[in-house]
Every structure is written in C-alpha cells, then in structure tokens.
Amino acid sequence: MAERRTEAGKQAKMRYNEDYNKTAYQSLHIRVRKGMRDEYKAAADSLGLSLAGLVTSAVDDYISRKIKK
C-alpha cells in the first residue's frame, strides 16, 4: 500500500517543485479574446494535449515553417 505524506512532507514537496520550476522553466503570459481560451482548450483536448502543449507546439511549428526554411 502507498505511504501517505505528512503535511510537512507535502509542503516540502511543493517547495521542491517550485524551486525546480523556477530553475528549469520560464513563464510566458498571453492574452486572448474572451471565449477563445475555451476554443483553444477544446482543440488541445481533442489532440490529447494540454493548452500549454498546444501553444508550444503551434509556436514551434510556425518557427520551423517561417524562419527555418
């Protein structure tokens, strides 16, 4: 049976994850028109992606087609 984490253990895990994310990732914030987020999320779900995964994939594809000809 899986062990249950204590509250202190949960807090330590959250701090570790926050520290890791700060060193491994950068944030990118965008604004979209109302209602578009839901459309983008539905498209991402239909492709089996997260919303961030869809956006990242779309940007990567755009760059490879437009810049890295």
mmCIF file of the N, C-alpha and C atoms, coordinates in Angstrom:
data_MODEL
# 
_entry.id   MODEL 
# 
loop_
_atom_site.group_PDB 
_atom_site.id 
_atom_site.type_symbol 
_atom_site.label_atom_id 
_atom_site.label_alt_id 
_atom_site.label_comp_id 
_atom_site.label_asym_id 
_atom_site.label_entity_id 
_atom_site.label_seq_id 
_atom_site.pdbx_PDB_ins_code 
_atom_site.Cartn_x 
_atom_site.Cartn_y 
_atom_site.Cartn_z 
_atom_site.occupancy 
_atom_site.B_iso_or_equiv 
_atom_site.pdbx_formal_charge 
_atom_site.auth_seq_id 
_atom_site.auth_comp_id 
_atom_site.auth_asym_id 
_atom_site.auth_atom_id 
_atom_site.pdbx_PDB_model_num 
ATOM 1   N N  . MET A 1 1  ? 0.841   -1.181 0.000   1.00 0.00 ? 1  MET A N  1 
ATOM 2   C CA . MET A 1 1  ? 0.000   0.000  0.000   1.00 0.00 ? 1  MET A CA 1 
ATOM 3   C C  . MET A 1 1  ? 0.891   1.251  0.000   1.00 0.00 ? 1  MET A C  1 
ATOM 4   N N  . ALA A 1 2  ? 0.489   2.273  -0.699  1.00 0.00 ? 2  ALA A N  1 
ATOM 5   C CA . ALA A 1 2  ? 1.278   3.503  -0.811  1.00 0.00 ? 2  ALA A CA 1 
ATOM 6   C C  . ALA A 1 2  ? 1.299   4.247  0.518   1.00 0.00 ? 2  ALA A C  1 
ATOM 7   N N  . GLU A 1 3  ? 2.460   4.852  0.797   1.00 0.00 ? 3  GLU A N  1 
ATOM 8   C CA . GLU A 1 3  ? 2.583   5.639  2.017   1.00 0.00 ? 3  GLU A CA 1 
ATOM 9   C C  . GLU A 1 3  ? 1.873   6.977  1.844   1.00 0.00 ? 3  GLU A C  1 
ATOM 10  N N  . ARG A 1 4  ? 1.330   7.474  2.915   1.00 0.00 ? 4  ARG A N  1 
ATOM 11  C CA . ARG A 1 4  ? 0.705   8.795  2.888   1.00 0.00 ? 4  ARG A CA 1 
ATOM 12  C C  . ARG A 1 4  ? 1.712   9.822  3.356   1.00 0.00 ? 4  ARG A C  1 
ATOM 13  N N  . ARG A 1 5  ? 1.746   10.935 2.665   1.00 0.00 ? 5  ARG A N  1 
ATOM 14  C CA . ARG A 1 5  ? 2.672   12.009 3.018   1.00 0.00 ? 5  ARG A CA 1 
ATOM 15  C C  . ARG A 1 5  ? 2.112   12.825 4.171   1.00 0.00 ? 5  ARG A C  1 
ATOM 16  N N  . THR A 1 6  ? 2.986   13.204 5.072   1.00 0.00 ? 6  THR A N  1 
ATOM 17  C CA . THR A 1 6  ? 2.571   14.090 6.156   1.00 0.00 ? 6  THR A CA 1 
ATOM 18  C C  . THR A 1 6  ? 2.383   15.490 5.584   1.00 0.00 ? 6  THR A C  1 
ATOM 19  N N  . GLU A 1 7  ? 1.767   16.350 6.350   1.00 0.00 ? 7  GLU A N  1 
ATOM 20  C CA . GLU A 1 7  ? 1.574   17.732 5.908   1.00 0.00 ? 7  GLU A CA 1 
ATOM 21  C C  . GLU A 1 7  ? 2.925   18.401 5.669   1.00 0.00 ? 7  GLU A C  1 
ATOM 22  N N  . ALA A 1 8  ? 3.876   18.159 6.553   1.00 0.00 ? 8  ALA A N  1 
ATOM 23  C CA . ALA A 1 8  ? 5.220   18.732 6.376   1.00 0.00 ? 8  ALA A CA 1 
ATOM 24  C C  . ALA A 1 8  ? 5.868   18.176 5.111   1.00 0.00 ? 8  ALA A C  1 
ATOM 25  N N  . GLY A 1 9  ? 5.649   16.915 4.836   1.00 0.00 ? 9  GLY A N  1 
ATOM 26  C CA . GLY A 1 9  ? 6.184   16.301 3.623   1.00 0.00 ? 9  GLY A CA 1 
ATOM 27  C C  . GLY A 1 9  ? 5.567   16.894 2.373   1.00 0.00 ? 9  GLY A C  1 
ATOM 28  N N  . LYS A 1 10 ? 4.269   17.163 2.441   1.00 0.00 ? 10 LYS A N  1 
ATOM 29  C CA . LYS A 1 10 ? 3.586   17.791 1.292   1.00 0.00 ? 10 LYS A CA 1 
ATOM 30  C C  . LYS A 1 10 ? 4.141   19.182 1.030   1.00 0.00 ? 10 LYS A C  1 
ATOM 31  N N  . GLN A 1 11 ? 4.348   19.944 2.118   1.00 0.00 ? 11 GLN A N  1 
ATOM 32  C CA . GLN A 1 11 ? 4.889   21.297 1.983   1.00 0.00 ? 11 GLN A CA 1 
ATOM 33  C C  . GLN A 1 11 ? 6.303   21.263 1.404   1.00 0.00 ? 11 GLN A C  1 
ATOM 34  N N  . ALA A 1 12 ? 7.111   20.309 1.865   1.00 0.00 ? 12 ALA A N  1 
ATOM 35  C CA . ALA A 1 12 ? 8.481   20.178 1.370   1.00 0.00 ? 12 ALA A CA 1 
ATOM 36  C C  . ALA A 1 12 ? 8.473   19.835 -0.113  1.00 0.00 ? 12 ALA A C  1 
ATOM 37  N N  . LYS A 1 13 ? 7.577   18.944 -0.522  1.00 0.00 ? 13 LYS A N  1 
ATOM 38  C CA . LYS A 1 13 ? 7.467   18.557 -1.932  1.00 0.00 ? 13 LYS A CA 1 
ATOM 39  C C  . LYS A 1 13 ? 7.043   19.759 -2.778  1.00 0.00 ? 13 LYS A C  1 
ATOM 40  N N  . MET A 1 14 ? 6.104   20.553 -2.278  1.00 0.00 ? 14 MET A N  1 
ATOM 41  C CA . MET A 1 14 ? 5.660   21.743 -3.008  1.00 0.00 ? 14 MET A CA 1 
ATOM 42  C C  . MET A 1 14 ? 6.797   22.744 -3.160  1.00 0.00 ? 14 MET A C  1 
ATOM 43  N N  . ARG A 1 15 ? 7.573   22.956 -2.097  1.00 0.00 ? 15 ARG A N  1 
ATOM 44  C CA . ARG A 1 15 ? 8.719   23.873 -2.172  1.00 0.00 ? 15 ARG A CA 1 
ATOM 45  C C  . ARG A 1 15 ? 9.749   23.368 -3.172  1.00 0.00 ? 15 ARG A C  1 
ATOM 46  N N  . TYR A 1 16 ? 10.009  22.069 -3.151  1.00 0.00 ? 16 TYR A N  1 
ATOM 47  C CA . TYR A 1 16 ? 10.961  21.483 -4.096  1.00 0.00 ? 16 TYR A CA 1 
ATOM 48  C C  . TYR A 1 16 ? 10.477  21.706 -5.530  1.00 0.00 ? 16 TYR A C  1 
ATOM 49  N N  . ASN A 1 17 ? 9.212   21.434 -5.787  1.00 0.00 ? 17 ASN A N  1 
ATOM 50  C CA . ASN A 1 17 ? 8.663   21.616 -7.134  1.00 0.00 ? 17 ASN A CA 1 
ATOM 51  C C  . ASN A 1 17 ? 8.736   23.074 -7.576  1.00 0.00 ? 17 ASN A C  1 
ATOM 52  N N  . GLU A 1 18 ? 8.429   23.992 -6.686  1.00 0.00 ? 18 GLU A N  1 
ATOM 53  C CA . GLU A 1 18 ? 8.506   25.419 -7.010  1.00 0.00 ? 18 GLU A CA 1 
ATOM 54  C C  . GLU A 1 18 ? 9.934   25.823 -7.351  1.00 0.00 ? 18 GLU A C  1 
ATOM 55  N N  . ASP A 1 19 ? 10.890  25.360 -6.550  1.00 0.00 ? 19 ASP A N  1 
ATOM 56  C CA . ASP A 1 19 ? 12.296  25.677 -6.806  1.00 0.00 ? 19 ASP A CA 1 
ATOM 57  C C  . ASP A 1 19 ? 12.758  25.090 -8.135  1.00 0.00 ? 19 ASP A C  1 
ATOM 58  N N  . TYR A 1 20 ? 12.365  23.855 -8.400  1.00 0.00 ? 20 TYR A N  1 
ATOM 59  C CA . TYR A 1 20 ? 12.738  23.220 -9.665  1.00 0.00 ? 20 TYR A CA 1 
ATOM 60  C C  . TYR A 1 20 ? 12.154  23.984 -10.841 1.00 0.00 ? 20 TYR A C  1 
ATOM 61  N N  . ASN A 1 21 ? 10.881  24.326 -10.756 1.00 0.00 ? 21 ASN A N  1 
ATOM 62  C CA . ASN A 1 21 ? 10.226  25.039 -11.852 1.00 0.00 ? 21 ASN A CA 1 
ATOM 63  C C  . ASN A 1 21 ? 10.881  26.397 -12.110 1.00 0.00 ? 21 ASN A C  1 
ATOM 64  N N  . LYS A 1 22 ? 11.322  27.066 -11.057 1.00 0.00 ? 22 LYS A N  1 
ATOM 65  C CA . LYS A 1 22 ? 11.991  28.362 -11.225 1.00 0.00 ? 22 LYS A CA 1 
ATOM 66  C C  . LYS A 1 22 ? 13.303  28.219 -11.979 1.00 0.00 ? 22 LYS A C  1 
ATOM 67  N N  . THR A 1 23 ? 14.016  27.116 -11.764 1.00 0.00 ? 23 THR A N  1 
ATOM 68  C CA . THR A 1 23 ? 15.306  26.937 -12.434 1.00 0.00 ? 23 THR A CA 1 
ATOM 69  C C  . THR A 1 23 ? 15.172  26.304 -13.814 1.00 0.00 ? 23 THR A C  1 
ATOM 70  N N  . ALA A 1 24 ? 14.128  25.524 -14.046 1.00 0.00 ? 24 ALA A N  1 
ATOM 71  C CA . ALA A 1 24 ? 14.014  24.769 -15.298 1.00 0.00 ? 24 ALA A CA 1 
ATOM 72  C C  . ALA A 1 24 ? 13.125  25.425 -16.341 1.00 0.00 ? 24 ALA A C  1 
ATOM 73  N N  . TYR A 1 25 ? 12.236  26.310 -15.946 1.00 0.00 ? 25 TYR A N  1 
ATOM 74  C CA . TYR A 1 25 ? 11.247  26.857 -16.865 1.00 0.00 ? 25 TYR A CA 1 
ATOM 75  C C  . TYR A 1 25 ? 11.193  28.374 -16.798 1.00 0.00 ? 25 TYR A C  1 
ATOM 76  N N  . GLN A 1 26 ? 10.673  28.966 -17.862 1.00 0.00 ? 26 GLN A N  1 
ATOM 77  C CA . GLN A 1 26 ? 10.352  30.383 -17.886 1.00 0.00 ? 26 GLN A CA 1 
ATOM 78  C C  . GLN A 1 26 ? 8.860   30.503 -18.157 1.00 0.00 ? 26 GLN A C  1 
ATOM 79  N N  . SER A 1 27 ? 8.268   31.581 -17.695 1.00 0.00 ? 27 SER A N  1 
ATOM 80  C CA . SER A 1 27 ? 6.839   31.800 -17.917 1.00 0.00 ? 27 SER A CA 1 
ATOM 81  C C  . SER A 1 27 ? 6.622   32.678 -19.131 1.00 0.00 ? 27 SER A C  1 
ATOM 82  N N  . LEU A 1 28 ? 5.525   32.441 -19.791 1.00 0.00 ? 28 LEU A N  1 
ATOM 83  C CA . LEU A 1 28 ? 5.104   33.252 -20.924 1.00 0.00 ? 28 LEU A CA 1 
ATOM 84  C C  . LEU A 1 28 ? 3.605   33.469 -20.753 1.00 0.00 ? 28 LEU A C  1 
ATOM 85  N N  . HIS A 1 29 ? 3.202   34.714 -20.597 1.00 0.00 ? 29 HIS A N  1 
ATOM 86  C CA . HIS A 1 29 ? 1.792   35.023 -20.391 1.00 0.00 ? 29 HIS A CA 1 
ATOM 87  C C  . HIS A 1 29 ? 1.249   35.692 -21.646 1.00 0.00 ? 29 HIS A C  1 
ATOM 88  N N  . ILE A 1 30 ? 0.101   35.229 -22.098 1.00 0.00 ? 30 ILE A N  1 
ATOM 89  C CA . ILE A 1 30 ? -0.533  35.834 -23.266 1.00 0.00 ? 30 ILE A CA 1 
ATOM 90  C C  . ILE A 1 30 ? -1.984  36.152 -22.926 1.00 0.00 ? 30 ILE A C  1 
ATOM 91  N N  . ARG A 1 31 ? -2.532  37.080 -23.683 1.00 0.00 ? 31 ARG A N  1 
ATOM 92  C CA . ARG A 1 31 ? -3.952  37.420 -23.528 1.00 0.00 ? 31 ARG A CA 1 
ATOM 93  C C  . ARG A 1 31 ? -4.665  37.058 -24.827 1.00 0.00 ? 31 ARG A C  1 
ATOM 94  N N  . VAL A 1 32 ? -5.851  36.506 -24.672 1.00 0.00 ? 32 VAL A N  1 
ATOM 95  C CA . VAL A 1 32 ? -6.672  36.155 -25.830 1.00 0.00 ? 32 VAL A CA 1 
ATOM 96  C C  . VAL A 1 32 ? -8.064  36.737 -25.626 1.00 0.00 ? 32 VAL A C  1 
ATOM 97  N N  . ARG A 1 33 ? -8.762  36.897 -26.706 1.00 0.00 ? 33 ARG A N  1 
ATOM 98  C CA . ARG A 1 33 ? -10.127 37.425 -26.593 1.00 0.00 ? 33 ARG A CA 1 
ATOM 99  C C  . ARG A 1 33 ? -11.004 36.469 -25.820 1.00 0.00 ? 33 ARG A C  1 
ATOM 100 N N  . LYS A 1 34 ? -11.992 37.041 -25.148 1.00 0.00 ? 34 LYS A N  1 
ATOM 101 C CA . LYS A 1 34 ? -12.909 36.222 -24.364 1.00 0.00 ? 34 LYS A CA 1 
ATOM 102 C C  . LYS A 1 34 ? -13.525 35.142 -25.244 1.00 0.00 ? 34 LYS A C  1 
ATOM 103 N N  . GLY A 1 35 ? -13.596 33.951 -24.696 1.00 0.00 ? 35 GLY A N  1 
ATOM 104 C CA . GLY A 1 35 ? -14.166 32.819 -25.405 1.00 0.00 ? 35 GLY A CA 1 
ATOM 105 C C  . GLY A 1 35 ? -13.140 32.021 -26.194 1.00 0.00 ? 35 GLY A C  1 
ATOM 106 N N  . MET A 1 36 ? -12.043 32.652 -26.584 1.00 0.00 ? 36 MET A N  1 
ATOM 107 C CA . MET A 1 36 ? -11.041 31.952 -27.375 1.00 0.00 ? 36 MET A CA 1 
ATOM 108 C C  . MET A 1 36 ? -10.288 30.922 -26.540 1.00 0.00 ? 36 MET A C  1 
ATOM 109 N N  . ARG A 1 37 ? -10.093 31.202 -25.265 1.00 0.00 ? 37 ARG A N  1 
ATOM 110 C CA . ARG A 1 37 ? -9.394  30.231 -24.422 1.00 0.00 ? 37 ARG A CA 1 
ATOM 111 C C  . ARG A 1 37 ? -10.149 28.901 -24.414 1.00 0.00 ? 37 ARG A C  1 
ATOM 112 N N  . ASP A 1 38 ? -11.460 28.959 -24.330 1.00 0.00 ? 38 ASP A N  1 
ATOM 113 C CA . ASP A 1 38 ? -12.261 27.735 -24.336 1.00 0.00 ? 38 ASP A CA 1 
ATOM 114 C C  . ASP A 1 38 ? -12.116 26.989 -25.659 1.00 0.00 ? 38 ASP A C  1 
ATOM 115 N N  . GLU A 1 39 ? -12.072 27.725 -26.764 1.00 0.00 ? 39 GLU A N  1 
ATOM 116 C CA . GLU A 1 39 ? -11.875 27.086 -28.074 1.00 0.00 ? 39 GLU A CA 1 
ATOM 117 C C  . GLU A 1 39 ? -10.507 26.437 -28.150 1.00 0.00 ? 39 GLU A C  1 
ATOM 118 N N  . TYR A 1 40 ? -9.481  27.153 -27.690 1.00 0.00 ? 40 TYR A N  1 
ATOM 119 C CA . TYR A 1 40 ? -8.135  26.604 -27.717 1.00 0.00 ? 40 TYR A CA 1 
ATOM 120 C C  . TYR A 1 40 ? -8.026  25.374 -26.818 1.00 0.00 ? 40 TYR A C  1 
ATOM 121 N N  . LYS A 1 41 ? -8.662  25.439 -25.662 1.00 0.00 ? 41 LYS A N  1 
ATOM 122 C CA . LYS A 1 41 ? -8.630  24.309 -24.729 1.00 0.00 ? 41 LYS A CA 1 
ATOM 123 C C  . LYS A 1 41 ? -9.325  23.098 -25.337 1.00 0.00 ? 41 LYS A C  1 
ATOM 124 N N  . ALA A 1 42 ? -10.446 23.307 -26.004 1.00 0.00 ? 42 ALA A N  1 
ATOM 125 C CA . ALA A 1 42 ? -11.163 22.202 -26.648 1.00 0.00 ? 42 ALA A CA 1 
ATOM 126 C C  . ALA A 1 42 ? -10.305 21.577 -27.749 1.00 0.00 ? 42 ALA A C  1 
ATOM 127 N N  . ALA A 1 43 ? -9.622  22.421 -28.522 1.00 0.00 ? 43 ALA A N  1 
ATOM 128 C CA . ALA A 1 43 ? -8.744  21.911 -29.574 1.00 0.00 ? 43 ALA A CA 1 
ATOM 129 C C  . ALA A 1 43 ? -7.602  21.106 -28.960 1.00 0.00 ? 43 ALA A C  1 
ATOM 130 N N  . ALA A 1 44 ? -7.029  21.616 -27.897 1.00 0.00 ? 44 ALA A N  1 
ATOM 131 C CA . ALA A 1 44 ? -5.936  20.907 -27.227 1.00 0.00 ? 44 ALA A CA 1 
ATOM 132 C C  . ALA A 1 44 ? -6.412  19.562 -26.696 1.00 0.00 ? 44 ALA A C  1 
ATOM 133 N N  . ASP A 1 45 ? -7.577  19.548 -26.066 1.00 0.00 ? 45 ASP A N  1 
ATOM 134 C CA . ASP A 1 45 ? -8.140  18.304 -25.538 1.00 0.00 ? 45 ASP A CA 1 
ATOM 135 C C  . ASP A 1 45 ? -8.363  17.286 -26.654 1.00 0.00 ? 45 ASP A C  1 
ATOM 136 N N  . SER A 1 46 ? -8.861  17.743 -27.792 1.00 0.00 ? 46 SER A N  1 
ATOM 137 C CA . SER A 1 46 ? -9.141  16.822 -28.890 1.00 0.00 ? 46 SER A CA 1 
ATOM 138 C C  . SER A 1 46 ? -7.859  16.219 -29.460 1.00 0.00 ? 46 SER A C  1 
ATOM 139 N N  . LEU A 1 47 ? -6.740  16.905 -29.267 1.00 0.00 ? 47 LEU A N  1 
ATOM 140 C CA . LEU A 1 47 ? -5.448  16.409 -29.738 1.00 0.00 ? 47 LEU A CA 1 
ATOM 141 C C  . LEU A 1 47 ? -4.676  15.670 -28.647 1.00 0.00 ? 47 LEU A C  1 
ATOM 142 N N  . GLY A 1 48 ? -5.253  15.610 -27.465 1.00 0.00 ? 48 GLY A N  1 
ATOM 143 C CA . GLY A 1 48 ? -4.592  14.940 -26.355 1.00 0.00 ? 48 GLY A CA 1 
ATOM 144 C C  . GLY A 1 48 ? -3.447  15.755 -25.775 1.00 0.00 ? 48 GLY A C  1 
ATOM 145 N N  . LEU A 1 49 ? -3.542  17.080 -25.898 1.00 0.00 ? 49 LEU A N  1 
ATOM 146 C CA . LEU A 1 49 ? -2.509  17.976 -25.402 1.00 0.00 ? 49 LEU A CA 1 
ATOM 147 C C  . LEU A 1 49 ? -3.062  18.871 -24.306 1.00 0.00 ? 49 LEU A C  1 
ATOM 148 N N  . SER A 1 50 ? -2.150  19.407 -23.517 1.00 0.00 ? 50 SER A N  1 
ATOM 149 C CA . SER A 1 50 ? -2.541  20.464 -22.598 1.00 0.00 ? 50 SER A CA 1 
ATOM 150 C C  . SER A 1 50 ? -2.617  21.753 -23.405 1.00 0.00 ? 50 SER A C  1 
ATOM 151 N N  . LEU A 1 51 ? -3.200  22.777 -22.836 1.00 0.00 ? 51 LEU A N  1 
ATOM 152 C CA . LEU A 1 51 ? -3.272  24.067 -23.520 1.00 0.00 ? 51 LEU A CA 1 
ATOM 153 C C  . LEU A 1 51 ? -1.865  24.607 -23.762 1.00 0.00 ? 51 LEU A C  1 
ATOM 154 N N  . ALA A 1 52 ? -1.000  24.494 -22.765 1.00 0.00 ? 52 ALA A N  1 
ATOM 155 C CA . ALA A 1 52 ? 0.388   24.939 -22.931 1.00 0.00 ? 52 ALA A CA 1 
ATOM 156 C C  . ALA A 1 52 ? 1.095   24.123 -24.005 1.00 0.00 ? 52 ALA A C  1 
ATOM 157 N N  . GLY A 1 53 ? 0.821   22.829 -24.051 1.00 0.00 ? 53 GLY A N  1 
ATOM 158 C CA . GLY A 1 53 ? 1.423   21.971 -25.071 1.00 0.00 ? 53 GLY A CA 1 
ATOM 159 C C  . GLY A 1 53 ? 0.983   22.348 -26.470 1.00 0.00 ? 53 GLY A C  1 
ATOM 160 N N  . LEU A 1 54 ? -0.295  22.698 -26.618 1.00 0.00 ? 54 LEU A N  1 
ATOM 161 C CA . LEU A 1 54 ? -0.803  23.124 -27.919 1.00 0.00 ? 54 LEU A CA 1 
ATOM 162 C C  . LEU A 1 54 ? -0.135  24.413 -28.363 1.00 0.00 ? 54 LEU A C  1 
ATOM 163 N N  . VAL A 1 55 ? -0.050  25.387 -27.470 1.00 0.00 ? 55 VAL A N  1 
ATOM 164 C CA . VAL A 1 55 ? 0.554   26.674 -27.810 1.00 0.00 ? 55 VAL A CA 1 
ATOM 165 C C  . VAL A 1 55 ? 2.025   26.483 -28.164 1.00 0.00 ? 55 VAL A C  1 
ATOM 166 N N  . THR A 1 56 ? 2.747   25.726 -27.349 1.00 0.00 ? 56 THR A N  1 
ATOM 167 C CA . THR A 1 56 ? 4.159   25.486 -27.602 1.00 0.00 ? 56 THR A CA 1 
ATOM 168 C C  . THR A 1 56 ? 4.364   24.783 -28.941 1.00 0.00 ? 56 THR A C  1 
ATOM 169 N N  . SER A 1 57 ? 3.551   23.781 -29.204 1.00 0.00 ? 57 SER A N  1 
ATOM 170 C CA . SER A 1 57 ? 3.642   23.050 -30.462 1.00 0.00 ? 57 SER A CA 1 
ATOM 171 C C  . SER A 1 57 ? 3.348   23.956 -31.655 1.00 0.00 ? 57 SER A C  1 
ATOM 172 N N  . ALA A 1 58 ? 2.342   24.798 -31.521 1.00 0.00 ? 58 ALA A N  1 
ATOM 173 C CA . ALA A 1 58 ? 1.980   25.711 -32.603 1.00 0.00 ? 58 ALA A CA 1 
ATOM 174 C C  . ALA A 1 58 ? 3.100   26.714 -32.875 1.00 0.00 ? 58 ALA A C  1 
ATOM 175 N N  . VAL A 1 59 ? 3.706   27.243 -31.829 1.00 0.00 ? 59 VAL A N  1 
ATOM 176 C CA . VAL A 1 59 ? 4.801   28.200 -31.996 1.00 0.00 ? 59 VAL A CA 1 
ATOM 177 C C  . VAL A 1 59 ? 6.003   27.500 -32.635 1.00 0.00 ? 59 VAL A C  1 
ATOM 178 N N  . ASP A 1 60 ? 6.335   26.314 -32.152 1.00 0.00 ? 60 ASP A N  1 
ATOM 179 C CA . ASP A 1 60 ? 7.454   25.564 -32.730 1.00 0.00 ? 60 ASP A CA 1 
ATOM 180 C C  . ASP A 1 60 ? 7.221   25.292 -34.213 1.00 0.00 ? 60 ASP A C  1 
ATOM 181 N N  . ASP A 1 61 ? 6.002   24.891 -34.558 1.00 0.00 ? 61 ASP A N  1 
ATOM 182 C CA . ASP A 1 61 ? 5.666   24.616 -35.958 1.00 0.00 ? 61 ASP A CA 1 
ATOM 183 C C  . ASP A 1 61 ? 5.774   25.882 -36.799 1.00 0.00 ? 61 ASP A C  1 
ATOM 184 N N  . TYR A 1 62 ? 5.267   26.976 -36.303 1.00 0.00 ? 62 TYR A N  1 
ATOM 185 C CA . TYR A 1 62 ? 5.327   28.247 -37.017 1.00 0.00 ? 62 TYR A CA 1 
ATOM 186 C C  . TYR A 1 62 ? 6.776   28.653 -37.277 1.00 0.00 ? 62 TYR A C  1 
ATOM 187 N N  . ILE A 1 63 ? 7.596   28.544 -36.247 1.00 0.00 ? 63 ILE A N  1 
ATOM 188 C CA . ILE A 1 63 ? 9.008   28.907 -36.399 1.00 0.00 ? 63 ILE A CA 1 
ATOM 189 C C  . ILE A 1 63 ? 9.689   28.013 -37.437 1.00 0.00 ? 63 ILE A C  1 
ATOM 190 N N  . SER A 1 64 ? 9.424   26.721 -37.373 1.00 0.00 ? 64 SER A N  1 
ATOM 191 C CA . SER A 1 64 ? 10.083  25.822 -38.316 1.00 0.00 ? 64 SER A CA 1 
ATOM 192 C C  . SER A 1 64 ? 9.642   26.079 -39.760 1.00 0.00 ? 64 SER A C  1 
ATOM 193 N N  . ARG A 1 65 ? 8.416   26.509 -39.950 1.00 0.00 ? 65 ARG A N  1 
ATOM 194 C CA . ARG A 1 65 ? 7.941   26.785 -41.320 1.00 0.00 ? 65 ARG A CA 1 
ATOM 195 C C  . ARG A 1 65 ? 8.333   28.154 -41.808 1.00 0.00 ? 65 ARG A C  1 
ATOM 196 N N  . LYS A 1 66 ? 8.321   29.157 -40.963 1.00 0.00 ? 66 LYS A N  1 
ATOM 197 C CA . LYS A 1 66 ? 8.539   30.539 -41.395 1.00 0.00 ? 66 LYS A CA 1 
ATOM 198 C C  . LYS A 1 66 ? 9.983   31.004 -41.283 1.00 0.00 ? 66 LYS A C  1 
ATOM 199 N N  . ILE A 1 67 ? 10.701  30.503 -40.316 1.00 0.00 ? 67 ILE A N  1 
ATOM 200 C CA . ILE A 1 67 ? 12.035  31.031 -40.065 1.00 0.00 ? 67 ILE A CA 1 
ATOM 201 C C  . ILE A 1 67 ? 13.124  30.049 -40.512 1.00 0.00 ? 67 ILE A C  1 
ATOM 202 N N  . LYS A 1 68 ? 12.935  28.801 -40.238 1.00 0.00 ? 68 LYS A N  1 
ATOM 203 C CA . LYS A 1 68 ? 13.971  27.803 -40.522 1.00 0.00 ? 68 LYS A CA 1 
ATOM 204 C C  . LYS A 1 68 ? 13.775  27.131 -41.874 1.00 0.00 ? 68 LYS A C  1 
ATOM 205 N N  . LYS A 1 69 ? 13.328  27.865 -42.838 1.00 0.00 ? 69 LYS A N  1 
ATOM 206 C CA . LYS A 1 69 ? 13.051  27.294 -44.161 1.00 0.00 ? 69 LYS A CA 1 
ATOM 207 C C  . LYS A 1 69 ? 14.189  26.471 -44.578 1.00 0.00 ? 69 LYS A C  1 
# 
